[in-house]
């Protein structure tokens, strides 16, 4: 029997007032693959990402995680579901160190939790040490351990992006949701990000919402293309690259 999809979104429809943001949109993310979501501005990419994260409740449709339908998905459900996400806005805590920011990601592994350790609740010492070790390991993996004691506002933007990614990885998810991870990065930094994302598939699946087409084509196994809230194409990068509907949606822009 085939393993269930890591995430399955079926017939997702979302309306805001009189505007239909998504109309019967679906995608399926396979284990250990990178699934890209692309489309022109206003296509519905962010709304679909927010549905997958629990920030937006669809008007209709189904959300299925590893074969189990979720009646109502909330952002606070992600850790127990083995999911983690990054956001365009980073969402880092400015007044705690990089290490402590990443420890927040490991929080659900601990019995007392990171915030319990801040309050010095009983039995937190062992949990705090485990979270600290986990966080340091992720910082090492992303080659930003030297910034562990710094505070986010003092760091260059690309480093802060890596800190946000490190916090998500500290949760050790089976499914990582990335929203525009390449925004604000240089070409060389984007190349490094691409290698990193591909390397993650050893231990997890990735849903990548991104507008940098070269990155998407390079790292994704499958791609879903949205335009005006509808799926207009789906398939491997080579298939999507040559799809007339995709070329038309991008007004003839090259997707090489």
C-alpha positions in Angstrom: 0.0 0.0 0.0 1.4 3.4 -1.0 2.3 5.8 1.8 -0.2 8.7 2.2 0.6 12.1 1.0 2.2 14.4 3.5 -0.4 17.0 2.7 -3.4 16.9 0.5 -5.5 20.0 -0.3 -8.7 19.2 -2.2 -11.2 21.6 -3.8 -10.1 24.5 -1.6 -12.3 27.6 -2.1 -11.7 30.8 -0.2 -13.6 34.1 -0.6 -13.0 37.5 0.9 -16.2 39.5 0.7 -17.2 39.3 -3.0 -13.7 38.3 -4.1 -12.8 34.7 -4.8 -9.2 34.2 -3.8 -9.1 30.5 -4.5 -11.5 28.4 -6.5 -11.5 24.6 -6.1 -7.7 24.5 -5.7 -5.9 21.2 -5.0 -2.4 19.9 -4.6 -0.7 16.8 -3.1 2.7 16.8 -1.5 4.6 13.5 -1.7 7.0 12.3 1.1 10.6 13.5 0.7 9.8 15.9 -2.2 9.8 19.6 -2.7 6.5 20.8 -4.1 6.5 24.4 -5.5 3.6 26.7 -5.8 4.0 29.5 -8.3 1.9 32.1 -10.1 1.8 35.8 -11.0 1.1 38.4 -8.4 -2.5 38.0 -7.1 -2.7 34.4 -8.2 -3.6 33.2 -4.7 -0.2 31.7 -3.6 -0.2 33.4 -0.2 -3.8 32.5 0.5 -3.1 28.8 -0.3 -0.1 28.9 2.0 -2.2 30.5 4.7 -4.8 27.7 4.3 -2.0 25.1 4.7 -0.8 26.8 7.8 -4.2 27.3 9.4 -4.2 31.1 9.1 -7.1 31.0 6.7 -10.1 28.7 7.0 -11.4 27.7 3.6 -15.1 28.2 2.7 -15.1 24.6 1.3 -12.6 21.8 0.6 -10.6 19.3 2.5 -7.2 19.4 4.2 -5.7 15.9 4.8 -2.5 15.4 6.7 -0.9 12.0 6.2 -4.2 10.4 5.3 -6.2 12.0 8.2 -8.7 14.7 7.4 -8.4 17.8 9.6 -11.7 19.3 10.6 -10.2 22.6 11.4 -6.6 23.5 11.1 -5.1 26.2 13.4 -1.5 27.6 13.4 -1.1 26.2 16.9 -1.8 22.7 15.6 1.3 22.6 13.4 3.8 21.3 15.9 1.8 18.3 17.0 1.0 17.5 13.3 4.8 17.4 12.5 4.6 20.7 10.5 6.6 23.9 10.7 6.6 27.1 8.6 8.4 30.3 7.9 6.8 33.5 6.9 7.8 36.4 4.7 7.8 38.7 7.7 10.3 36.4 9.6 8.5 36.9 12.9 11.7 36.8 15.0 11.7 38.0 18.6 14.0 41.1 18.7 14.7 41.1 22.4 16.0 37.6 22.8 19.1 36.1 21.2 19.3 34.1 18.0 19.8 30.9 20.0 16.7 31.6 22.1 14.7 32.4 19.0 15.6 29.0 17.6 14.9 27.3 20.9 11.3 28.4 20.5 11.1 26.1 17.5 12.2 23.1 19.6 9.7 24.0 22.3 7.2 21.3 21.6 9.8 18.6 22.2 10.2 19.7 25.8 7.9 18.7 28.6 7.9 22.1 30.2 8.6 24.2 27.1 10.8 27.2 26.4 8.6 29.7 28.0 8.4 27.5 31.1 12.2 27.7 31.3 12.0 31.5 31.1 9.7 31.4 34.1 12.0 28.9 35.9 9.2 26.4 36.4 10.1 23.2 38.2 11.7 20.5 36.0 12.8 22.9 33.3 16.6 22.5 33.5 16.8 19.3 31.6 14.3 20.4 29.0 16.2 23.7 28.5 19.5 21.9 28.0 17.9 19.6 25.4 16.3 22.5 23.5 19.6 24.5 23.7 21.5 21.5 22.2 18.9 21.0 19.5 19.0 24.7 18.6 22.8 24.8 18.5 22.8 21.8 16.2 20.5 23.5 13.7 22.5 26.7 13.8 25.6 24.7 13.0 23.8 23.0 10.1 22.8 26.3 8.6 26.3 27.7 9.3 25.2 30.6 11.5 26.3 29.3 14.9 28.6 32.3 15.2 25.5 34.5 15.6 24.0 32.5 18.4 24.4 35.2 21.1 23.5 38.1 18.8 20.1 39.8 18.6 18.1 39.7 15.3 18.0 43.5 14.7 21.8 43.6 14.6 22.0 41.0 11.8 22.0 41.3 8.0 18.7 40.4 6.5 20.0 37.1 4.8 21.2 35.9 8.2 17.9 36.7 9.8 16.2 34.7 7.1 18.4 31.7 8.1 17.5 32.2 11.7 13.8 32.0 10.9 14.5 28.8 8.9 16.6 27.4 11.8 13.7 28.0 14.2 11.4 26.0 11.9 13.9 23.2 11.5 14.4 23.0 15.2 10.9 21.6 15.4 12.1 18.6 13.3 9.0 18.6 11.1 8.0 16.0 8.6 6.6 18.8 6.4 8.2 22.3 6.1 6.1 25.2 4.6 8.3 28.0 3.2 6.8 31.3 2.1 9.0 33.3 -0.2 12.3 32.1 1.4 14.4 33.7 -1.4 13.0 37.2 -1.0 15.8 39.7 -0.4 18.6 37.3 -1.2 21.4 37.8 -3.7 21.9 35.3 -6.6 24.7 33.4 -4.7 22.6 33.3 -1.5 19.7 32.0 -3.5 22.0 29.2 -4.8 22.9 28.3 -1.3 19.3 28.3 -0.3 18.5 25.9 -3.2 21.1 23.4 -2.1 19.9 23.6 1.5 16.2 23.0 0.5 17.2 20.1 -1.7 19.1 18.6 1.2 16.1 18.8 3.5 14.3 16.1 1.5 16.3 13.4 3.3 14.2 13.9 6.4 11.1 15.9 5.3 8.9 17.2 2.6 8.8 20.9 1.6 6.0 23.1 0.3 7.7 26.1 -1.4 5.8 29.2 -2.3 8.1 31.3 -4.3 8.2 33.9 -7.1 11.9 33.3 -8.1 11.3 31.0 -11.0 14.9 29.9 -11.5 15.0 28.6 -7.9 11.6 26.8 -8.2 12.7 25.1 -11.4 15.9 24.0 -9.9 14.8 22.6 -6.5 11.2 21.3 -7.0 10.1 17.8 -7.9 6.6 19.0 -8.7 5.0 22.4 -9.3 1.5 23.7 -9.0 0.8 26.9 -10.9 -2.0 29.2 -9.9 -3.6 32.1 -11.8 -6.6 34.1 -10.7 -7.2 31.6 -7.8 -7.3 28.5 -10.0 -4.8 25.8 -10.8 -3.8 26.2 -14.5 -0.9 23.6 -14.5 0.7 20.9 -12.5 3.6 18.6 -13.1 7.4 18.3 -13.1 9.5 21.5 -13.8 10.1 20.6 -17.4 6.4 20.1 -18.1 5.4 23.3 -16.4 8.1 25.3 -18.1 6.6 24.4 -21.5 3.0 24.7 -20.6 1.2 27.3 -22.9 -1.1 28.3 -20.1 1.8 29.0 -17.8 3.6 31.1 -20.5 0.4 33.0 -21.1 -0.1 33.7 -17.4 3.4 35.1 -17.1 2.8 37.3 -20.3 5.6 35.6 -22.2 8.2 36.0 -19.5 11.0 33.5 -19.7 10.9 30.7 -17.1 14.3 29.3 -18.0 
